[in-house]
Amino acid sequence: MSKFTGLKSARILAGAATAALLSTQAQTADVTLTISSWAPPSHAMNAEMWPNLIKMIEGATDGKVTAEIRYGLAPPPAQMDVVMDGAADITWIFNGYNPGRFVATKLIELPGYEGNAQAASTAYWRVYEAMLADLDEHKGVKVIGLMTHGPGQFHSRKPVNSLADIGGMKVRIGGGVAGDVGAALRMSGIRVPAPKVYETLDSGAADAVAMPAEGRLSFRLTEVAPHFYTMPGGLYRGAFALIMNEDTFASLSEDQQKALQEKVFGEPLSTMAGAVWDAADKRGIDATAADAENTMTVASASDQEAFAEIAAEVINKVKAEINAMGVDADAAIAMIREEMAN
Protein backbone atom coordinates (compact mmCIF):
# COMPACT_ATOMS: atom_id res chain seq x y z
CA MET A 1 0.00 0.00 0.00
CA SER A 2 1.42 3.41 -0.98
CA LYS A 3 1.75 6.10 1.63
CA PHE A 4 -0.88 8.16 -0.22
CA THR A 5 -3.35 5.27 -0.11
CA GLY A 6 -2.55 4.95 3.58
CA LEU A 7 -3.08 8.67 4.12
CA LYS A 8 -6.42 8.57 2.35
CA SER A 9 -7.48 5.51 4.34
CA ALA A 10 -6.48 7.24 7.57
CA ARG A 11 -8.53 10.31 6.67
CA ILE A 12 -11.55 8.18 5.80
CA LEU A 13 -11.26 6.33 9.11
CA ALA A 14 -10.92 9.63 10.94
CA GLY A 15 -14.02 10.88 9.15
CA ALA A 16 -15.90 7.72 10.11
CA ALA A 17 -14.87 8.13 13.74
CA THR A 18 -16.03 11.75 13.67
CA ALA A 19 -19.34 10.71 12.11
CA ALA A 20 -19.86 8.11 14.84
CA LEU A 21 -19.18 10.72 17.53
CA LEU A 22 -21.52 13.22 15.92
CA SER A 23 -24.19 10.54 15.64
CA THR A 24 -23.93 9.94 19.39
CA GLN A 25 -24.16 13.67 20.07
CA ALA A 26 -27.16 13.96 17.76
CA GLN A 27 -29.07 11.59 20.01
CA THR A 28 -28.88 14.08 22.90
CA ALA A 29 -29.72 17.23 20.89
CA ASP A 30 -33.15 18.79 20.58
CA VAL A 31 -32.67 19.55 16.88
CA THR A 32 -30.67 17.59 14.30
CA LEU A 33 -30.15 19.38 11.02
CA THR A 34 -29.59 17.47 7.78
CA ILE A 35 -26.58 18.48 5.68
CA SER A 36 -26.74 17.45 2.03
CA SER A 37 -23.27 17.08 0.60
CA TRP A 38 -21.46 15.89 -2.49
CA ALA A 39 -17.86 15.15 -3.49
CA PRO A 40 -16.21 12.07 -1.95
CA PRO A 41 -16.58 11.56 1.80
CA SER A 42 -12.78 11.91 2.05
CA HIS A 43 -12.91 15.40 0.49
CA ALA A 44 -11.87 18.13 2.93
CA MET A 45 -15.31 19.74 2.86
CA ASN A 46 -16.87 16.49 4.05
CA ALA A 47 -14.10 15.12 6.25
CA GLU A 48 -13.17 18.43 7.89
CA MET A 49 -15.32 21.47 7.12
CA TRP A 50 -18.73 19.96 7.94
CA PRO A 51 -17.50 18.30 11.17
CA ASN A 52 -15.96 21.64 12.18
CA LEU A 53 -19.25 23.41 11.47
CA ILE A 54 -21.20 20.84 13.47
CA LYS A 55 -18.90 21.40 16.44
CA MET A 56 -19.38 25.17 16.09
CA ILE A 57 -23.16 24.76 15.99
CA GLU A 58 -23.16 22.50 19.05
CA GLY A 59 -20.83 24.83 20.93
CA ALA A 60 -22.96 27.89 20.21
CA THR A 61 -26.22 26.18 21.24
CA ASP A 62 -24.95 24.20 24.25
CA GLY A 63 -25.50 20.99 22.34
CA LYS A 64 -29.18 21.66 21.71
CA VAL A 65 -28.67 21.84 17.93
CA THR A 66 -26.48 19.47 15.93
CA ALA A 67 -26.34 18.16 12.36
CA GLU A 68 -25.52 15.08 10.33
CA ILE A 69 -24.23 14.66 6.78
CA ARG A 70 -26.15 12.79 4.09
CA TYR A 71 -24.91 11.94 0.61
CA GLY A 72 -26.68 11.19 -2.63
CA LEU A 73 -29.72 13.42 -2.19
CA ALA A 74 -29.05 15.20 -5.49
CA PRO A 75 -26.24 15.95 -7.96
CA PRO A 76 -24.14 19.06 -7.30
CA PRO A 77 -26.06 21.45 -9.61
CA ALA A 78 -29.35 20.62 -7.83
CA GLN A 79 -28.19 21.19 -4.25
CA MET A 80 -29.83 24.59 -3.88
CA ASP A 81 -33.18 23.13 -4.89
CA VAL A 82 -32.75 20.34 -2.32
CA VAL A 83 -32.54 22.95 0.45
CA MET A 84 -35.29 25.16 -0.98
CA ASP A 85 -37.60 22.13 -1.13
CA GLY A 86 -36.78 21.15 2.46
CA ALA A 87 -35.24 17.77 1.59
CA ALA A 88 -32.17 18.97 3.50
CA ASP A 89 -31.52 21.85 5.88
CA ILE A 90 -28.00 22.88 4.83
CA THR A 91 -25.74 22.35 1.82
CA TRP A 92 -22.90 23.88 -0.18
CA ILE A 93 -23.26 24.99 -3.78
CA PHE A 94 -20.75 25.91 -6.46
CA ASN A 95 -22.29 28.93 -8.12
CA GLY A 96 -20.72 28.16 -11.50
CA TYR A 97 -22.81 24.99 -11.81
CA ASN A 98 -25.86 27.20 -12.37
CA PRO A 99 -24.95 29.53 -15.28
CA GLY A 100 -27.15 32.59 -15.49
CA ARG A 101 -28.51 32.12 -11.98
CA PHE A 102 -25.56 33.87 -10.33
CA VAL A 103 -23.60 36.83 -11.66
CA ALA A 104 -22.31 38.92 -8.74
CA THR A 105 -20.63 35.81 -7.32
CA LYS A 106 -18.12 36.09 -10.18
CA LEU A 107 -16.53 39.06 -8.43
CA ILE A 108 -14.51 36.83 -6.10
CA GLU A 109 -13.58 34.44 -8.91
CA LEU A 110 -11.54 36.94 -10.90
CA PRO A 111 -7.85 36.26 -11.52
CA GLY A 112 -5.33 38.61 -9.97
CA TYR A 113 -6.28 38.57 -6.31
CA GLU A 114 -3.30 37.98 -4.02
CA GLY A 115 -3.90 35.70 -1.07
CA ASN A 116 -5.11 32.27 -0.09
CA ALA A 117 -8.61 30.81 0.17
CA GLN A 118 -9.01 31.86 3.80
CA ALA A 119 -8.26 35.50 3.01
CA ALA A 120 -10.48 35.40 -0.09
CA SER A 121 -13.38 33.76 1.76
CA THR A 122 -13.27 36.31 4.57
CA ALA A 123 -13.08 39.17 2.07
CA TYR A 124 -15.92 37.63 0.07
CA TRP A 125 -18.24 37.62 3.08
CA ARG A 126 -17.41 41.22 3.92
CA VAL A 127 -18.00 42.54 0.41
CA TYR A 128 -21.18 40.46 0.22
CA GLU A 129 -22.58 42.11 3.35
CA ALA A 130 -21.50 45.56 2.22
CA MET A 131 -22.42 45.50 -1.47
CA LEU A 132 -23.98 42.27 -2.76
CA ALA A 133 -26.57 40.97 -0.28
CA ASP A 134 -29.31 43.29 -1.53
CA LEU A 135 -29.08 41.68 -4.98
CA ASP A 136 -30.67 38.59 -3.38
CA GLU A 137 -29.10 36.19 -5.89
CA HIS A 138 -29.62 33.32 -3.45
CA LYS A 139 -33.31 34.13 -3.15
CA GLY A 140 -35.25 31.40 -1.35
CA VAL A 141 -32.49 30.26 1.00
CA LYS A 142 -30.53 31.71 3.90
CA VAL A 143 -26.86 32.35 3.10
CA ILE A 144 -24.87 31.24 6.16
CA GLY A 145 -21.37 31.43 4.69
CA LEU A 146 -19.40 32.17 1.54
CA MET A 147 -16.08 30.76 0.43
CA THR A 148 -13.72 30.29 -2.47
CA HIS A 149 -11.44 27.47 -3.36
CA GLY A 150 -7.74 28.09 -3.81
CA PRO A 151 -6.27 29.38 -7.07
CA GLY A 152 -7.55 27.35 -10.02
CA GLN A 153 -4.78 25.68 -12.00
CA PHE A 154 -4.37 23.35 -15.00
CA HIS A 155 -4.12 19.56 -14.72
CA SER A 156 -3.54 17.53 -17.89
CA ARG A 157 -3.03 14.05 -19.26
CA LYS A 158 -0.05 15.19 -21.35
CA PRO A 159 2.68 17.70 -20.47
CA VAL A 160 1.83 21.40 -20.76
CA ASN A 161 4.82 23.71 -20.84
CA SER A 162 3.19 26.96 -21.94
CA LEU A 163 -0.14 28.66 -22.44
CA ALA A 164 0.19 27.95 -26.15
CA ASP A 165 -0.11 24.22 -25.41
CA ILE A 166 -3.56 24.71 -23.88
CA GLY A 167 -5.36 26.13 -26.92
CA GLY A 168 -7.75 23.62 -28.48
CA MET A 169 -7.51 21.08 -25.67
CA LYS A 170 -10.71 19.47 -24.38
CA VAL A 171 -10.89 20.77 -20.82
CA ARG A 172 -13.37 20.18 -18.03
CA ILE A 173 -14.33 23.64 -16.78
CA GLY A 174 -16.55 24.24 -13.77
CA GLY A 175 -18.30 27.42 -14.90
CA GLY A 176 -18.33 31.04 -13.77
CA VAL A 177 -15.11 32.95 -14.39
CA ALA A 178 -13.37 29.63 -15.08
CA GLY A 179 -15.53 29.43 -18.20
CA ASP A 180 -14.62 32.97 -19.21
CA VAL A 181 -10.92 32.23 -18.79
CA GLY A 182 -11.26 28.94 -20.65
CA ALA A 183 -12.88 30.66 -23.62
CA ALA A 184 -10.18 33.34 -23.63
CA LEU A 185 -7.50 30.63 -23.67
CA ARG A 186 -9.33 28.86 -26.53
CA MET A 187 -10.05 25.72 -24.53
CA SER A 188 -12.79 23.41 -25.76
CA GLY A 189 -14.92 23.42 -22.63
CA ILE A 190 -16.59 20.34 -21.16
CA ARG A 191 -19.09 20.83 -18.33
CA VAL A 192 -19.23 18.02 -15.77
CA PRO A 193 -19.48 18.27 -11.95
CA ALA A 194 -16.31 17.70 -9.96
CA PRO A 195 -17.23 14.15 -8.84
CA LYS A 196 -17.24 13.11 -12.53
CA VAL A 197 -13.78 14.50 -13.30
CA TYR A 198 -11.82 11.29 -12.72
CA GLU A 199 -13.86 9.18 -15.12
CA THR A 200 -14.02 12.00 -17.67
CA LEU A 201 -10.22 12.18 -17.77
CA ASP A 202 -9.69 8.43 -17.45
CA SER A 203 -11.93 7.74 -20.45
CA GLY A 204 -10.17 10.34 -22.58
CA ALA A 205 -13.34 12.43 -22.94
CA ALA A 206 -11.27 15.35 -21.64
CA ASP A 207 -7.57 16.15 -22.07
CA ALA A 208 -7.34 18.26 -18.94
CA VAL A 209 -9.22 19.89 -16.11
CA ALA A 210 -9.12 23.32 -14.49
CA MET A 211 -9.30 22.89 -10.69
CA PRO A 212 -7.51 23.97 -7.52
CA ALA A 213 -4.60 21.96 -6.19
CA GLU A 214 -6.71 20.00 -3.68
CA GLY A 215 -8.09 17.98 -6.60
CA ARG A 216 -4.69 16.37 -7.03
CA LEU A 217 -5.54 14.23 -4.02
CA SER A 218 -9.29 14.44 -3.38
CA PHE A 219 -10.25 13.68 -7.00
CA ARG A 220 -7.18 11.50 -7.65
CA LEU A 221 -5.84 13.71 -10.40
CA THR A 222 -2.34 12.43 -9.72
CA GLU A 223 -3.53 9.22 -11.42
CA VAL A 224 -5.32 10.57 -14.50
CA ALA A 225 -3.84 14.08 -14.96
CA PRO A 226 -0.20 13.70 -13.88
CA HIS A 227 0.94 17.03 -15.33
CA PHE A 228 0.29 20.12 -13.19
CA TYR A 229 0.74 23.56 -14.82
CA THR A 230 0.42 26.47 -12.41
CA MET A 231 -0.03 30.19 -12.91
CA PRO A 232 1.12 32.26 -9.91
CA GLY A 233 -2.06 33.56 -8.29
CA GLY A 234 -4.14 31.10 -10.30
CA LEU A 235 -6.12 31.24 -13.52
CA TYR A 236 -9.31 31.95 -11.55
CA ARG A 237 -11.02 31.12 -8.23
CA GLY A 238 -14.33 29.41 -7.58
CA ALA A 239 -17.24 30.81 -5.56
CA PHE A 240 -19.24 28.64 -3.17
CA ALA A 241 -22.19 29.46 -0.94
CA LEU A 242 -23.13 27.65 2.26
CA ILE A 243 -26.90 27.85 2.50
CA MET A 244 -29.74 26.91 4.85
CA ASN A 245 -33.46 26.38 4.50
CA GLU A 246 -35.18 29.56 5.67
CA ASP A 247 -38.05 27.76 7.41
CA THR A 248 -35.62 25.54 9.29
CA PHE A 249 -33.76 28.55 10.64
CA ALA A 250 -37.02 30.24 11.57
CA SER A 251 -38.09 27.11 13.48
CA LEU A 252 -35.16 27.39 15.89
CA SER A 253 -35.64 29.24 19.16
CA GLU A 254 -34.75 32.93 19.27
CA ASP A 255 -31.77 32.17 21.50
CA GLN A 256 -30.50 29.51 19.10
CA GLN A 257 -30.92 31.80 16.10
CA LYS A 258 -29.07 34.59 17.89
CA ALA A 259 -26.22 32.30 18.95
CA LEU A 260 -25.76 30.91 15.45
CA GLN A 261 -25.88 34.34 13.86
CA GLU A 262 -23.34 35.81 16.27
CA LYS A 263 -20.94 32.90 16.75
CA VAL A 264 -21.14 30.65 13.70
CA PHE A 265 -22.78 31.94 10.55
CA GLY A 266 -21.26 34.59 8.33
CA GLU A 267 -17.62 35.49 8.73
CA PRO A 268 -16.64 32.76 11.26
CA LEU A 269 -17.94 29.98 8.99
CA SER A 270 -16.56 31.58 5.83
CA THR A 271 -13.10 32.00 7.32
CA MET A 272 -13.03 28.45 8.68
CA ALA A 273 -14.12 26.95 5.36
CA GLY A 274 -11.44 28.86 3.48
CA ALA A 275 -8.78 27.68 5.90
CA VAL A 276 -9.86 24.07 5.40
CA TRP A 277 -9.47 24.50 1.66
CA ASP A 278 -5.97 25.95 2.03
CA ALA A 279 -4.87 22.89 3.99
CA ALA A 280 -6.38 20.64 1.30
CA ASP A 281 -4.53 22.54 -1.44
CA LYS A 282 -1.25 22.00 0.39
CA ARG A 283 -1.90 18.27 0.64
CA GLY A 284 -2.60 18.14 -3.09
CA ILE A 285 0.65 19.91 -3.91
CA ASP A 286 2.62 17.70 -1.53
CA ALA A 287 1.13 14.56 -3.09
CA THR A 288 2.08 15.76 -6.56
CA ALA A 289 5.63 16.61 -5.54
CA ALA A 290 6.08 13.18 -3.98
CA ASP A 291 4.81 11.23 -7.02
CA ALA A 292 7.64 10.42 -9.43
CA GLU A 293 5.19 10.09 -12.34
CA ASN A 294 3.79 13.60 -11.82
CA THR A 295 5.29 16.86 -13.09
CA MET A 296 4.85 20.42 -11.87
CA THR A 297 5.49 23.34 -14.23
CA VAL A 298 5.27 26.98 -13.20
CA ALA A 299 4.25 29.43 -15.94
CA SER A 300 7.18 31.28 -17.43
CA ALA A 301 7.57 35.04 -17.12
CA SER A 302 6.39 35.47 -20.71
CA ASP A 303 3.34 33.29 -20.05
CA GLN A 304 2.55 35.30 -16.94
CA GLU A 305 2.67 38.50 -18.97
CA ALA A 306 0.48 36.99 -21.68
CA PHE A 307 -2.05 35.77 -19.12
CA ALA A 308 -2.14 39.18 -17.42
CA GLU A 309 -3.45 40.62 -20.69
CA ILE A 310 -6.04 37.85 -21.01
CA ALA A 311 -7.05 38.30 -17.37
CA ALA A 312 -7.57 42.03 -17.91
CA GLU A 313 -10.05 41.27 -20.69
CA VAL A 314 -11.93 38.78 -18.50
CA ILE A 315 -12.01 41.23 -15.59
CA ASN A 316 -13.42 43.99 -17.80
CA LYS A 317 -16.11 41.63 -19.11
CA VAL A 318 -17.19 40.64 -15.60
CA LYS A 319 -17.06 44.25 -14.38
CA ALA A 320 -19.51 45.21 -17.11
CA GLU A 321 -21.87 42.43 -15.98
CA ILE A 322 -21.64 43.57 -12.36
CA ASN A 323 -22.08 47.25 -13.18
CA ALA A 324 -25.22 46.36 -15.13
CA MET A 325 -26.67 44.99 -11.89
CA GLY A 326 -26.25 48.37 -10.19
CA VAL A 327 -23.12 47.47 -8.23
CA ASP A 328 -19.93 49.53 -8.53
CA ALA A 329 -17.62 46.74 -9.69
CA ASP A 330 -14.44 48.79 -9.27
CA ALA A 331 -15.35 49.62 -5.67
CA ALA A 332 -16.22 45.98 -4.93
CA ILE A 333 -12.95 44.70 -6.40
CA ALA A 334 -11.00 47.36 -4.51
CA MET A 335 -12.70 46.29 -1.27
CA ILE A 336 -11.85 42.62 -1.90
CA ARG A 337 -8.21 43.49 -2.57
CA GLU A 338 -8.00 45.64 0.57
CA GLU A 339 -9.65 43.03 2.79
CA MET A 340 -7.40 40.27 1.44
CA ALA A 341 -4.33 42.42 2.01
CA ASN A 342 -5.39 42.96 5.62
RONUMI-271948 format. One line per field, with one value per residue (C-alpha): residue in one letter; x, y, z; chain. Coordinates in steps of 0.25 Angstrom, whole numbers. Layout:
BEGIN
code <- c(a  ...)
east <- c(X  ...)
north <- c(Y  ...)
up <- c(Z  ...)
unit <- c(A  ...)
This chain:
BEGIN
code <- c(m  s  k  f  t  g  l  k  s  a  r  i  l  a  g  a  a  t  a  a  l  l  s  t  q  a  q  t  a  d  v  t  l  t  i  s  s  w  a  p  p  s  h  a  m  n  a  e  m  w  p  n  l  i  k  m  i  e  g  a  t  d  g  k  v  t  a  e  i  r  y  g  l  a  p  p  p  a  q  m  d  v  v  m  d  g  a  a  d  i  t  w  i  f  n  g  y  n  p  g  r  f  v  a  t  k  l  i  e  l  p  g  y  e  g  n  a  q  a  a  s  t  a  y  w  r  v  y  e  a  m  l  a  d  l  d  e  h  k  g  v  k  v  i  g  l  m  t  h  g  p  g  q  f  h  s  r  k  p  v  n  s  l  a  d  i  g  g  m  k  v  r  i  g  g  g  v  a  g  d  v  g  a  a  l  r  m  s  g  i  r  v  p  a  p  k  v  y  e  t  l  d  s  g  a  a  d  a  v  a  m  p  a  e  g  r  l  s  f  r  l  t  e  v  a  p  h  f  y  t  m  p  g  g  l  y  r  g  a  f  a  l  i  m  n  e  d  t  f  a  s  l  s  e  d  q  q  k  a  l  q  e  k  v  f  g  e  p  l  s  t  m  a  g  a  v  w  d  a  a  d  k  r  g  i  d  a  t  a  a  d  a  e  n  t  m  t  v  a  s  a  s  d  q  e  a  f  a  e  i  a  a  e  v  i  n  k  v  k  a  e  i  n  a  m  g  v  d  a  d  a  a  i  a  m  i  r  e  e  m  a  n)
east <- c(0  6  7  -4  -13  -10  -12  -26  -30  -26  -34  -46  -45  -44  -56  -64  -59  -64  -77  -79  -77  -86  -97  -96  -97  -109  -116  -116  -119  -133  -131  -123  -121  -118  -106  -107  -93  -86  -71  -65  -66  -51  -52  -47  -61  -67  -56  -53  -61  -75  -70  -64  -77  -85  -76  -78  -93  -93  -83  -92  -105  -100  -102  -117  -115  -106  -105  -102  -97  -105  -100  -107  -119  -116  -105  -97  -104  -117  -113  -119  -133  -131  -130  -141  -150  -147  -141  -129  -126  -112  -103  -92  -93  -83  -89  -83  -91  -103  -100  -109  -114  -102  -94  -89  -83  -72  -66  -58  -54  -46  -31  -21  -25  -13  -16  -20  -34  -36  -33  -42  -54  -53  -52  -64  -73  -70  -72  -85  -90  -86  -90  -96  -106  -117  -116  -123  -116  -118  -133  -141  -130  -122  -107  -99  -85  -78  -64  -55  -46  -31  -25  -30  -19  -17  -16  -14  -12  0  11  7  19  13  -1  1  0  -14  -21  -31  -30  -43  -44  -53  -57  -66  -73  -73  -60  -53  -62  -58  -44  -45  -52  -41  -30  -37  -40  -51  -60  -66  -76  -77  -78  -65  -69  -69  -55  -47  -55  -56  -41  -39  -48  -41  -53  -45  -30  -29  -37  -36  -37  -30  -18  -27  -32  -19  -22  -37  -41  -29  -23  -9  -14  -21  -15  -1  4  1  3  2  0  4  -8  -17  -24  -37  -44  -57  -69  -77  -89  -93  -108  -119  -134  -141  -152  -142  -135  -148  -152  -141  -143  -139  -127  -122  -124  -116  -105  -103  -104  -93  -84  -85  -91  -85  -70  -67  -72  -66  -52  -52  -56  -46  -35  -39  -38  -24  -19  -26  -18  -5  -8  -10  3  10  5  8  23  24  19  31  21  15  21  19  22  21  17  29  30  26  13  10  11  2  -8  -9  -14  -24  -28  -30  -40  -48  -48  -54  -64  -69  -68  -78  -87  -87  -88  -101  -107  -105  -92  -80  -70  -58  -61  -65  -52  -44  -51  -47  -33  -32  -39  -30  -17  -22)
north <- c(0  14  24  33  21  20  35  34  22  29  41  33  25  39  44  31  33  47  43  32  43  53  42  40  55  56  46  56  69  75  78  70  78  70  74  70  68  64  61  48  46  48  62  73  79  66  60  74  86  80  73  87  94  83  86  101  99  90  99  112  105  97  84  87  87  78  73  60  59  51  48  45  54  61  64  76  86  82  85  98  93  81  92  101  89  85  71  76  87  92  89  96  100  104  116  113  100  109  118  130  128  135  147  156  143  144  156  147  138  148  145  154  154  152  143  129  123  127  142  142  135  145  157  151  150  165  170  162  168  182  182  169  164  173  167  154  145  133  137  126  121  127  129  125  126  129  123  121  110  112  118  109  103  93  78  70  56  61  71  86  95  108  115  112  97  99  105  94  84  78  83  81  95  97  110  124  132  119  118  132  129  116  123  133  123  115  103  94  94  81  83  72  73  71  57  52  58  45  37  48  49  34  31  41  50  61  65  73  80  93  92  96  88  80  72  65  57  58  55  46  55  50  37  42  56  55  68  80  94  106  121  129  134  124  125  128  124  118  123  115  118  111  111  108  106  118  111  102  114  121  108  110  117  132  129  118  127  138  129  124  137  143  132  123  128  138  142  131  120  126  128  114  108  115  111  96  98  104  92  83  90  88  73  73  80  71  58  63  66  53  45  42  40  54  67  82  93  108  118  125  140  142  133  141  154  148  143  157  162  151  153  168  165  155  165  176  167  163  177  181  170  174  189  185  180  193  190  198  187  195  198  184  179  189  185  170  174  183  172  161  170  172)
up <- c(0  -4  7  -1  0  14  16  9  17  30  27  23  36  44  37  40  55  55  48  59  70  64  63  78  80  71  80  92  84  82  68  57  44  31  23  8  2  -10  -14  -8  7  8  2  12  11  16  25  32  28  32  45  49  46  54  66  64  64  76  84  81  85  97  89  87  72  64  49  41  27  16  2  -11  -9  -22  -32  -29  -38  -31  -17  -16  -20  -9  2  -4  -5  10  6  14  24  19  7  -1  -15  -26  -32  -46  -47  -49  -61  -62  -48  -41  -47  -35  -29  -41  -34  -24  -36  -44  -46  -40  -25  -16  -4  0  1  15  12  0  7  18  8  0  12  16  2  1  13  9  -6  -11  -1  -6  -20  -14  -24  -14  -13  -5  4  16  12  25  19  6  2  -10  -13  -15  -28  -40  -48  -60  -59  -72  -77  -85  -82  -83  -83  -88  -90  -105  -102  -96  -108  -114  -103  -98  -83  -72  -67  -55  -60  -55  -58  -60  -73  -77  -75  -83  -94  -95  -95  -106  -98  -103  -91  -85  -73  -63  -48  -40  -35  -50  -53  -51  -60  -71  -71  -70  -82  -90  -92  -87  -88  -76  -64  -58  -43  -30  -25  -15  -26  -28  -16  -14  -28  -31  -42  -39  -46  -58  -60  -56  -61  -53  -59  -50  -52  -40  -33  -41  -54  -46  -33  -30  -22  -13  -4  9  10  19  18  23  30  37  43  46  54  64  77  77  86  76  64  72  76  62  55  65  67  55  42  33  35  45  36  23  29  35  21  14  24  22  7  8  16  5  -6  2  3  -12  -16  -6  -12  -26  -22  -16  -28  -38  -49  -47  -52  -47  -57  -53  -64  -70  -68  -83  -80  -68  -76  -87  -76  -70  -83  -84  -69  -72  -83  -74  -62  -71  -76  -62  -58  -68  -64  -49  -53  -61  -48  -41  -33  -34  -39  -37  -23  -20  -26  -18  -5  -8  -10  2  11  6  8  22)
unit <- c(A  A  A  A  A  A  A  A  A  A  A  A  A  A  A  A  A  A  A  A  A  A  A  A  A  A  A  A  A  A  A  A  A  A  A  A  A  A  A  A  A  A  A  A  A  A  A  A  A  A  A  A  A  A  A  A  A  A  A  A  A  A  A  A  A  A  A  A  A  A  A  A  A  A  A  A  A  A  A  A  A  A  A  A  A  A  A  A  A  A  A  A  A  A  A  A  A  A  A  A  A  A  A  A  A  A  A  A  A  A  A  A  A  A  A  A  A  A  A  A  A  A  A  A  A  A  A  A  A  A  A  A  A  A  A  A  A  A  A  A  A  A  A  A  A  A  A  A  A  A  A  A  A  A  A  A  A  A  A  A  A  A  A  A  A  A  A  A  A  A  A  A  A  A  A  A  A  A  A  A  A  A  A  A  A  A  A  A  A  A  A  A  A  A  A  A  A  A  A  A  A  A  A  A  A  A  A  A  A  A  A  A  A  A  A  A  A  A  A  A  A  A  A  A  A  A  A  A  A  A  A  A  A  A  A  A  A  A  A  A  A  A  A  A  A  A  A  A  A  A  A  A  A  A  A  A  A  A  A  A  A  A  A  A  A  A  A  A  A  A  A  A  A  A  A  A  A  A  A  A  A  A  A  A  A  A  A  A  A  A  A  A  A  A  A  A  A  A  A  A  A  A  A  A  A  A  A  A  A  A  A  A  A  A  A  A  A  A  A  A  A  A  A  A  A  A  A  A  A  A  A  A  A  A  A  A  A  A  A  A  A  A)
